[in-house]
């Protein structure tokens, strides 16, 4: 199962927004990786655009792992697939050494992180 939606984060009365696309999964692949394709028709990197990948454990539907990735870094690190029609995100939720580990955010501090990245 997969869900996708967009969020606009804005400090009150500041009108300097961060745009967030959320991708989530409840199932890992056979290698225990979170794998998600991001279509190029819905993606354009920008300093104010971030992607959140969120893994929920299927047994209790709890948020297990969250990655908050600036779109420019995503474009740099993800690899193109489907003849250049999509980017592929593949990360191990338990790893602290893969290329995506630096973008992991504690689920309890996700709101604070979103406010922190809002432009001043």
Buried (B, 14 or more C-beta within 10 A) or exposed (E): EEEEEEEEBBEEEEEEBBBBBBBBBBEBEEEEBBBBBBEBEEBEEEEBBBBBBBBBEEEEEEBBBBBBBBBEBBBEBBEEEEEEEBBEBBBBBEBEEBEBBEBBBEEEEBEEBBEEBBEE
